[in-house]
Amino acid sequence: MFESLDAMPIWVPIGLVVASLIAGLVDSIVGGGGLIQLPALLLVPGFQPVQALATNKVASACGTITSSITFARRVRPDWRMLAPVVVAAFAASFGGAVLAARLPAGIFTPIIVVVLVGVLIFTLMRPELGSRPRDDLGSVSLAMLRGLALGLVLGFYDGLLGPGTGVFLVLGITLVLQADLLRAAGGAKIVNVATNLGALAYFIPLQAVHWPLAILLGAANLVGSYLGARLTMRLGARFVRWMLVIVVSALIVRLVLQLFGV
């Protein structure tokens, strides 16, 4: 594996910067940027999957921190509801990262495809989904339990695999915490910061991060995330919904091709 950027062919860092910029843009709107950035890292000569996953987490963390700050300035987060999700997601992501190097990720791909198809059908059949917040969460304690469950499931998934986590978070916060799509998109970024940091708490001591690439891609991801968050703030929930449909469809196609070795 190349230890420095100088040792790499010039096409490697240039291609990765472009991929990371686009990934940050897509990820900040509705999630799914990992399906662009992670496969690009896996194409780097000599990169092991765990190194690609760890480096991807650093770059993604830069983007999600940027977009979450941008969202929080415009759409005030409901910390009472988000805090349990964030705490659970951080812890579960660490656990998922521990298993990431031990389990063949390919066994989960068919399951993810089925879930994403269900998400796509559900979103298309519910045009009112996330158009406005709802107040039928029940008691605060019940809402917190729902948030904990959501954080545990999606945090573990992000630490273990990761593709589509942002999409699942947007849908989860919309359905489980009854937020509108705009607030769900902002909340998803905050939770995604926690899942990235939770996984990195394991990957960094493991020395799995390629820091020169991580810093370069983090800067590109940061720029893309800032642009995407500003675009989402301007265009609102309807834009988020259609981006959700487009990204989920792209994820399904990408994963099906992966299943067939394309």
C-alpha positions in Angstrom: 0.0 0.0 0.0 1.2 3.5 -0.7 2.3 5.3 2.5 2.1 8.8 1.1 0.3 10.7 -1.6 3.6 11.4 -3.5 4.0 7.6 -4.1 0.6 7.3 -5.7 -0.1 7.6 -9.4 -1.6 11.1 -9.9 -5.0 9.6 -11.1 -5.5 8.1 -7.6 -5.8 11.2 -5.5 -7.5 13.2 -8.2 -10.2 10.5 -8.8 -10.7 10.1 -5.0 -11.1 13.9 -4.5 -13.8 14.0 -7.2 -15.6 11.0 -5.7 -15.4 12.4 -2.2 -16.7 15.8 -3.3 -19.8 14.2 -4.9 -20.2 11.8 -2.0 -20.3 14.7 0.5 -22.9 16.6 -1.6 -25.2 13.5 -1.9 -24.6 12.5 1.7 -25.5 15.9 3.2 -28.8 15.9 1.3 -30.2 12.5 2.1 -27.3 10.0 2.7 -25.9 7.3 0.5 -22.6 9.0 -0.3 -20.7 6.1 1.1 -21.7 4.1 -2.0 -19.6 6.5 -4.0 -16.6 7.1 -1.7 -16.1 3.6 -0.3 -16.0 1.8 -3.6 -13.6 4.4 -4.9 -11.2 3.8 -2.0 -11.4 0.0 -2.6 -9.9 0.7 -6.0 -6.7 2.0 -4.5 -3.9 -0.5 -5.2 -3.0 -2.4 -2.1 -5.8 -1.1 0.1 -7.4 -3.7 2.4 -11.2 -3.4 3.0 -10.7 -2.4 6.7 -8.3 0.4 5.6 -10.8 1.6 3.1 -13.6 1.5 5.6 -11.5 3.4 8.2 -10.3 6.0 5.8 -13.8 6.5 4.5 -15.1 7.1 8.1 -12.6 9.9 8.7 -13.6 11.6 5.4 -17.3 11.1 6.1 -16.9 12.5 9.6 -15.6 15.8 8.2 -18.6 16.0 5.9 -21.2 15.1 8.4 -19.9 17.5 11.0 -20.0 20.3 8.5 -23.5 19.5 7.3 -24.9 18.9 10.8 -23.6 22.4 11.9 -25.2 24.0 8.8 -28.5 22.3 9.5 -28.5 23.0 13.2 -28.1 26.8 12.5 -31.2 26.8 10.3 -33.4 24.0 11.8 -33.2 23.7 15.6 -32.6 20.0 16.6 -34.9 18.4 19.2 -32.1 17.2 21.5 -34.6 15.6 23.8 -35.5 13.1 21.1 -32.1 13.0 19.3 -29.8 12.5 22.3 -30.8 8.8 23.0 -30.3 8.1 19.3 -26.9 9.7 19.3 -25.6 7.9 22.4 -26.9 4.5 21.3 -25.6 5.0 17.8 -22.1 5.8 19.0 -21.8 2.7 21.2 -23.4 0.4 18.6 -21.2 1.7 15.9 -18.1 0.8 17.9 -19.4 -2.7 18.3 -20.2 -2.9 14.6 -16.6 -1.8 13.7 -15.2 -4.5 16.0 -17.0 -7.1 13.9 -16.3 -5.4 10.5 -13.0 -7.1 10.0 -14.3 -10.5 11.1 -17.5 -11.1 9.1 -17.8 -11.3 5.3 -19.9 -8.2 4.5 -21.2 -9.8 1.3 -23.7 -12.0 3.3 -25.6 -8.8 4.2 -26.0 -7.4 0.7 -29.1 -9.3 -0.3 -30.8 -8.3 2.9 -29.9 -4.6 2.3 -31.3 -4.8 -1.2 -34.7 -6.2 0.0 -34.9 -3.5 2.7 -34.1 -0.7 0.3 -36.7 -2.0 -2.2 -39.2 -1.8 0.6 -38.1 1.7 1.5 -38.5 2.8 -2.1 -42.0 1.3 -2.5 -43.1 2.8 0.9 -41.7 6.3 0.0 -43.4 6.3 -3.4 -46.8 5.1 -2.0 -46.7 7.8 0.8 -46.3 11.2 -1.0 -47.2 12.9 2.3 -44.4 11.2 4.1 -42.4 13.8 6.1 -44.3 16.8 4.7 -45.0 18.0 8.2 -44.0 16.9 11.8 -46.5 14.8 13.9 -47.1 15.0 17.6 -48.4 11.5 18.2 -45.2 10.1 19.6 -46.9 9.1 22.9 -45.0 9.6 26.2 -41.5 11.1 26.3 -40.2 7.8 27.8 -41.6 5.8 24.9 -40.2 8.2 22.4 -36.8 7.9 24.0 -37.0 4.1 23.9 -37.8 4.3 20.2 -34.8 6.5 19.7 -32.5 4.2 21.6 -33.7 1.2 19.5 -33.2 3.2 16.3 -29.7 4.3 17.4 -28.6 0.8 18.3 -29.8 -0.8 15.1 -28.5 1.8 12.7 -25.3 2.5 14.7 -24.3 -1.1 14.6 -25.1 -1.3 10.9 -23.0 1.7 10.1 -20.0 0.4 12.1 -20.3 -3.0 10.4 -21.1 -2.0 6.8 -22.3 1.5 6.3 -23.8 1.8 2.8 -27.1 3.7 2.9 -26.9 4.5 6.6 -27.9 8.1 5.9 -31.0 7.0 4.0 -32.0 4.6 6.8 -31.5 7.4 9.3 -33.7 9.9 7.4 -36.5 7.3 7.1 -36.0 6.1 10.7 -36.2 9.6 12.2 -39.2 10.4 10.0 -41.1 7.2 10.9 -39.9 6.5 14.5 -39.6 10.0 15.8 -42.3 11.5 13.5 -40.2 14.4 12.2 -40.7 16.1 8.9 -38.2 15.2 6.2 -36.2 18.5 6.5 -35.7 18.0 10.3 -35.1 14.3 9.7 -32.3 15.1 7.2 -30.7 17.4 9.7 -31.1 14.9 12.6 -29.6 12.2 10.5 -26.4 14.2 10.0 -26.0 14.6 13.8 -26.5 10.9 14.4 -24.2 10.1 11.5 -21.4 12.1 13.2 -21.8 9.8 16.3 -21.7 6.6 14.2 -18.6 7.8 12.4 -16.8 8.7 15.6 -17.9 5.5 17.3 -16.4 3.4 14.5 -13.2 5.5 14.5 -12.8 4.9 18.2 -12.0 1.4 17.2 -10.3 2.0 13.8 -7.8 4.7 14.9 -6.0 2.5 17.6 -6.0 -0.3 15.1 -3.9 2.0 12.8 -6.2 1.3 9.9 -6.6 4.9 8.7 -4.5 6.1 5.8 -4.1 9.7 7.2 -2.8 11.5 4.1 -5.7 10.3 2.0 -8.2 10.7 4.9 -7.3 14.4 5.3 -7.4 15.1 1.5 -10.8 13.4 1.1 -12.1 14.9 4.3 -11.5 18.4 2.9 -13.3 17.4 -0.4 -16.2 15.8 1.6 -16.4 19.0 3.7 -16.9 21.2 0.7 -19.5 18.9 -0.8 -21.4 18.6 2.4 -21.6 22.3 2.9 -23.0 22.9 -0.6 -25.5 20.0 -0.2 -26.7 21.3 3.2 -27.3 24.8 1.8 -29.1 23.4 -1.2 -31.4 21.3 1.1 -32.2 24.3 3.3 -33.2 26.3 0.2 -35.3 23.7 -1.5 -37.0 22.1 1.5 -38.8 18.8 2.2 -40.1 18.1 -1.3 -36.5 18.2 -2.6 -35.4 15.8 0.1 -38.1 13.4 -0.7 -37.2 13.2 -4.4 -33.5 13.0 -3.6 -34.4 10.1 -1.3 -36.2 8.3 -4.1 -33.2 8.8 -6.5 -30.5 7.8 -4.1 -32.4 4.7 -2.9 -32.9 3.6 -6.5 -29.2 4.1 -7.2 -28.3 2.2 -4.1 -30.5 -0.7 -5.2 -28.9 -0.8 -8.7 -25.4 -0.6 -7.2 -25.9 -3.4 -4.8 -27.6 -5.7 -7.3 -24.7 -5.2 -9.7 -22.4 -6.0 -6.8 -24.3 -9.2 -6.1 -23.6 -10.3 -9.6 -20.0 -9.3 -9.5 -20.3 -6.3 -11.9 
